[in-house]
Amino acid sequence: MYRLTGKIQHYAWGGNTFIPELLSVENPENKPFAEYWMGTHPGGPSQVWLNETAWTGLPELIHSDPKKYLGDKVISLFGGFPYLLKVLDVKDMLSIQVHPNKVEAEKGFARENQQGVPLDAPHRNYKDNNHKPEMMIALSEFWLLHGFSPALHEILDNHEIFNTLLPVFEAKGIQGLYQYVMELPQEGVDGMLKPLAEKVVPLYEAGKLSKDSPDFWAGRVMSSSKPEYKNLDRGIFSIYFFNIVHLQPGQAIFQGAGMPHAYLEGQNIELMSNSDNVLRAGLTPKHIDVPELLKHTVFEITHPQVLNGEKKGPLLTFHCPVPDFIIHKIELDKGEAFMAHAHGPEIIIATEGDLHWQGNGDLTTHKGEAVYVLPGETYTIMANSPAVLFKAAVP
């Protein structure tokens, strides 16, 4: 096992304190600390510490001896490191987005490579050739948009400004409705949403709206557009069309290929396939590609499945319907030990606690520190104080 250091991503929507406090780093410039990546993705590869003074990149370490650091099973199934573990702090809502499936990601990546689009180009859709299913576990109260609401017809009927969309929905269904608003000229977007802004923004600013209402989140977006209410974000339609999901700390939700979603507020642990492919449709200054998003969106009513995990002793397991990854939460009292055998490569991060590790070596870690466990390694974690850990692994 090795101590592992991840990569901080300073996206504009991130908070300023949660990740710095978790990692015990200073933030004198008050930068946004949005995500902390642990894995091998080229957009933010981790470092592993071979001893107290020598370190190397995790991709380089794995390349030096794939069998030792990945194991035969992972090599045969994936050909490389299969997942990306993150910590997120969502202060401002993220983009409306979907992720492509594996086949479409391979096609899109090859197509943009053939077109000569640089990997770091802002307008590039496909950063790699992988799919990006993801499981998130809330670290705080967490709010997100997730799939099309079962009450979509009722929403269109009950909101006067959306009444004109009812015939579109009734004639062409979810896909026809969503394509209509996503392709609506900007003057049409403003014409429909300006009356909504004039109604909900004063209520939002007066603190009279609840977070379980789409008016709250729409008000938050549109309050920055007053008094003219021009060039309003068409992502606001999604706030009304999608489910608003409220997770309590420890609850989880899975989002597969084609599931439209957006994170609204809170902190979480997120585990996904080793990918950064995101197709966006609004609520973001980043590149938006509506046709590409529409091509990969699953246009179905969604009943959100909130997961509480399967508990066995100190281990809480969240099963994921993909072969790429599984995630466990481990809670230990002071003096309690946890022993396990790694069948494949594991990354484990402690969000609370001081810990002593014994395996193919000894380590001491503190809150916010992570460990890379080699396949085939049997190890014991001893808690020197109450501790909470999240373990990413291959099923």
N, C-alpha and C positions, 0 to 999 in steps of 0.2 A: 504494500500500500504506500501511497505517496500523498503528501500535502498538495492540494490543488488550489490555484488562484485563477479566478474567472476574469471576464472582461466587462467593464462598465460601459453602458450605452447611454449617452446624454441626449436622448430625444426630447423635443420641446414639451411634450405632454407629461413628463415625469415630475415627481415631487422632489423636494429639496433636502429632506431630512431622513426618511425611512431607511433607504439603502445606505447612506453614509453612517447612520447609527448602527445598522446591522453589521457593517463591515469594519466599524471603528476607524473610519477615515474622515479627514477634515473636508469641509466644503466652504472655504472662505469666500469664494466667488459666487456662492449661492447658485451653482449650476443645477439644472434638472438632472437628477439621477433616475432614469426611467427603468432600465433593465440591467440585470447582472447575469451574464451568459457563462455557462459551464459546459464545455464540450470542445469539438474540433471544427466547428463551422468557420470557414475562411473569414466571415464577417466579424469574428471575435473569438479566436482560438484561446484556450486556457493554457496556463503554464503549470508544470508539475515540478516540485522541489525534490531533487534526487538526494540532497542532504541539506544541511543548514546554509550552505554557501553556493551550491550548484543547482541550476534549474534548466529546464528545457521545455520547448513547446510540446503540448500533448500530441499534436499531429506528428511531430518529428519522433517522439518517443515510440508511438505506435508503429510508424513506418520502419523503425529500426528492428522491430521483431513483432510482426503482426500476431503471430500465434501466441506469444507470451502475453501481449497486452490486450488482445481482443478475444482470443480463443477460437477454436475451429468452428464452432457453431455460428458465431457472429460473422466470421469471415465468409462461410458458405452461404448464409442467408442474406447478408447485406453488403459484403465486400469492403466494409469500413465501419467506422463508429456510427451507431444507428440513431442516436437521440441527442437532443439539446435540452438541458435543464436551465431554467431561468428563475429569477426573482423579479417581480414587477411592482412598481409603485405608480399607480394611475391617478394623477391629480386632475388632468383634463381629459375628456373623453377621446378615445382613439377612433380611427377611421372605421366606417362601414366597410366590411371586408369579407372575402371568401378565400379559401385555399384550394388549389387544384388537386386532382387525384394524381397518382404516380405516373400513369400513362400520359396524361395531359401535361404534367410538369416536364417530362422528358421531351415531349414534342416542342413545348414552348421554349425550353432552354436551348435546344438545338436550333430552333428557328431564329432566336435572337442572336445566337452565336454566329449563324450563317449571315445574318444581316449586319454583323460587325458592331453590335451594340456593346459598349464597354460594360464589364461586370458592375462597375460602380456608378454607371450612368443613372441620374435621378429618374429618367423615364423608363428604365428597364423594369419589366414585370417579373422575370424569372431569374433569380439569383443563383439557382442551382437546379438539378434535375430530379429533385425529390418531392414527394408529397409532404403535407404538413398537418396531419391530424394532431390534436393537442388536448391534453387534460390539464385543468387548472384546479388548484385547491386554495380556497380563500384563507388568507392570514388575518384579515379584518372583515368587517362587513363589506361585501363586494356587490356592485351593481353592474349588470351587463345587458345588452340586447342579444337575443338568441333565437333565431328562426322566426318564421311568419306566425303571427298570432291566430289562434282558433277563432278569435272574436273579430276577425278582419271585416266581415260584412257589417257587423254591428258598429264598428269604429267608423266606417265610411258613412253609415246611416245617421249616427248620432252627432257627428261633427259637421255642421252646416257647410264649412269651407270645403269638405271632402265630398259633398253630395254629388257633385258633377262627375266624380270618379266611379260612382256606383254602376252606371251602365257599362263602363269599360270592364270593371271587375266581373259583372254578371255575364258579359259576352265573351270575355277572353281569359277569365280566371286570374290566378295570382301572377303568372308570368306576364300576361298582357298588361295587367295593372302596373306592375313594377317597371316593365320596359317603358310604358307610357310616361311615368313620372321621371324616370331616369333620362329619357331622351327629350323631355319637354324643353323648349327654348327658355332661356333664362328669364325673359319677360313673363313667360307663363308661370314659371316657378315663383317669381316675385309677386305676380298678380294673385296667386292662390295663397301664398304664405304671409303676405303683408298683413291681411286682416287677422290672421292667427297671432302674429307678432304683437300687433296693437292690443290684442286681448290678453295674452299670457305674460308678456314681458313685465308689465306693471305688477301683476300678481307674483311673479317670480322675485322681483326686486323687493317686494313688500314682505317676502317670506311666507306667503300664504299657500304655497304649493307643496305637496308631498312628493318624495322621491319615487313613490310607486305610480305616479302619474306621468304620462309622456309630456304633459304640459311643463313639468319641472325641467326636464332635460332640454326640451325645445326652447324654453325660456332662457336657459343658461346659454345656449348657442346664439340665440337671436339678440340677446341683450347687448352684444358687442356691435350690432349692426344698426342701432338706432342713431338718429331719429329718422333717417331716410328709408331704412329697411329695403335696401337695394342689394342685388347680387347675393340673395339669401341662399344658404347651402341646401341643395336638394337632398342631402343626407337626412334632413329633418323629417322627410316622409317616412324614412325607415324607423325613426323613433316611435312613430304611431303604428306602423305596420308590423313591427316585430314584438315578440314577448319581452317584457322587462322582467329580469330575473334578479332576485335579491338573495344572495348567499350569506349565511352566517359563517364565522370562522370555523374552519375544519370541513365545511361542505365543499363538494367538488362538482364539476360538470365537464362532459366530454364534447368536443366539437370536431366532427369529421369533415372530409372533403365536401365542398359545396355548401356547407352550412353558413348562411349569412349571419354575421354577429359583429358586435362592437363592445369593447370594455368601456364602462362609463366612469367608475370611481372605485378605488380601494387598492389593497395590496394582495398579491397572491404568489404562490409557487406555480410555475407552468412547466410542463414537460411535453415535448413534441418530437416528431421525427427531425432528423438533422437537416433542417431546411429554413429558409427565410423568404419563401415565395408567398407574396401577399398581393391580391387583386383588390383595389380600393374603389369605393363609389361615393365618397363624401365624408364630411366632418374631418377633413385633413388638408394641410398645405402640401402634402406629398402628391406624387403622380397618381392621377385618377384615370382609369381606363374602363369606361362603362361597358363597351361592347365585350371586352374580354371577361369582365366580371359576370355579365349576363350569361355568357356562354358556359360558365362553370357553376352557376348558382343552382341549388336544388330548390325548386319552386313547390314546396309542400308545406302544409300546416304542421307546426311543430308543437308537441307537448313536452316542455323541458323536463329532463330526467335529472333531478338533483341527487347526487350520490353522497352517502354518509360513510362508505367504506365497510370493509369486512374485518372485524376485530378479532385478534388472537393474541392474548397476553398484551405486551406493550406495542405490538405491531398492528397497524391499521392499513389494510391493503385496498388500493383502488385499482380494480382490473380495467384494462383498456382494450377495446375491441380491435386491436391491431397487433401484429407480431413485433413491432419495433421497440416497445417499451412497456414498463409497468412501474407504478410509483407506490411507495409505502411511507407512512408517517410513523415515527417511533417516538414514544413518550416514556421517559425514564425518571424515576424518583432518585434522589440523592442516594448513592451507594448501590443502585440497581445496575445489573449488567445485562447486556444483550449479546448473544452469540449467533453467528450466521456463517453460511458458506456461499461464496459468490460463484454462481454458475456461469456468469459472463461478467463483463466490465461493469462496475458500479461507480456512481458518483453520489456521495452523501454529504449534505450540508446541514450544519446545526444552526437553527434559528434561535435557540436558547441553550445555555449550559456550557460547563467546562467538562471536558471528556478526556479519558485516557484510552488509547487504542492499542490492542495487541494482535499481531498477525505475523506477517513476514517481516516484522520490525515493530518498533514502538513509536507512538506519536502522542503528543498532547495537543488538543485543540480547544478553541474558545468559540463563543458566539460568532456566527458569520463565517467561520472557516469551514473548508470542504476537504474531502479526502477522495482519492481515486483508488479503488480496490481492484486488484487484478483477478481475472477469471481463475477459478480453482483455489482461491485463497480462503482459508477459514480464519475468522477474526472475532474478537470480543471487544465490545465498547463498554467501558465503565463510566458511569456518570458521577462526577465529583460534586455536582450540584443538579437540581432539577433541570432536565434537558428535553428539547424537542428537536428531532432530526427528520429530514426528508431524504429518502433513498430512491434514486433512479436506477433501474436495472432492465435487463431483457427477460421477458417471461420464460 
